[in-house]
Amino acid sequence: MTTPAQPPRTADMVSRYMTLTKDVMPRLARTTHSDWPVRNDHCFQRIVLDTICGGVWYDHLHRPAYKNLTFQQAERAVWLCDKIIAGDVNFAALNAQSLVWRGKAGPAKLLGQDGAARSRSWSGTVQGTRSTISDPGF
């Protein structure tokens, strides 16, 4: 007899997010994804958290962020990491937007697939939960 699978807990999602941003993504940036605009774990965390918060993450979350993420935030962070790794989002545009929110860059020139400048919101379903991520590159 098999037991039903347990739904993921917040701690499980946060652990996955931390593994992706601290280990997996930096390793990929040094190897197969050398075109990514960042290499360091804290940069991946900044970009992902800023994107899921729709602004500078520490304006929305208490520090340290990983200890204060809700299940839905952690779930969106993992989902976004997976999309970045798969190349399904414009990671350079996410970085540019994060820097704009932080006042470290001018307004980002965000390009769509056809090369036209645009800014848009993405709205979708993540494991049955409706979530909106303000993101110019989706």
N, C-alpha and C positions, 0 to 999 in steps of 0.2 A: 504494500500500500504506500502510495506517495503522499507526502504532505503538501498542502497548497503553498505556493511560493509566497514568501512574506513581501509585502510592499516595501520599497526602499524607505529608509529612515532619513531624516535630515542629515544626520552624521554620515551616512553612507554617501549621500550626494555631495556633501562638503568634502569628504575624503577624495572622491573621484575628481572634483574640481581642482583640489590641491595637487593631486597626482598629475593631472593634465597640464596645469600651469607651471608647476615647479620642476617636473621631470620630462614629460612627453613633448610638450611644445618647445622648450629650449633645445632639446636634443634634435628635433626636427628642423629647427631654425639653423642649427649648425651643420645639418646634413642635407636632406632632401628638399627642404623649404627655404633655401638660402635667399630667396627673394623677399622674405618677410621683413618688415621694417624694424623689428626688434629681435633681441636674442635673450634677454634676461628675464628670469621668472617674474620679478616684480612688475615688469612692463606688460607681460601677458595678463597678469592679474589686474593691473590698472585699466587696460583696454576692455577686458571682459566685464569687470565690475562697473566701469563708467557706462558701458553700453547697456547693461541690464538695468541700471539705475536711471538712465536718461540724463546723466550729468555727472559731475564729480562725485564719486562714490561716497566719500566721507561727509558729504552734505546730506546723505540719505541713510547711512549706516554708522553705527558706533564702531569704534576700533577695538580690537582687531576685527576686520570684516568677516573673516572666515568663521569666527565664533558667534557672529550676529546675523548670519544669513538665515532667512526663512527657508522652508522647504522649497517653496516656489522659486525664490531667488537662486538657490543652489541648483535647482533643476534647470532653470533657464541658463545659468552659467555653464553647466555641463553641456547642455544642448548647443550653446553658442561655440564653446570650445570644439565640439565635434564638427560643427559646420565650418569653422575656421580651418581645422585640420583637413577636412575634405575638399577645401577650396570652393565651398558653396557661398561664401560671402567675400566681399571686398575688404580684406583685412587691412590694407593700407588706408582705406577710407575710414575704417573704425578707429585706427590710430590717429589719423588726422582730426577726426571729430573729437576724440578724447583730448587732444592737445588744444583744440579751440575752446572746449569747455573750461580748460585749465588756464586759458589766457597765454598759452605758450606758442600759439600759431595764429595766423590770420584766418579768416573764414575759409574753410576747406572747399576746394574745388572737387566736387564729387561727381564722378563720371559713371554713367550707366553702361550697359552692354553695348549700346549703339554709339557711345562716346559723347552723348549729350549730357551736359551738366544737370544734375537734379538732386533733390533731397526728398526723401520719403520715409514714411514709417512702415514698418513691417508688422503685420499682425498674423498670428498663427496659433496652432495648437501644439502644445508640448505635453505628451503623455496624458491627453484628456483635459489639460488645464489651459484655458484661454490665456494667452500672454501676449503682451505688446512690447516690442523692443524698439526703441527709437534708433533707427539705424539707416544711414544713407546707402549702405552697400548691399542690402539683401535683395 
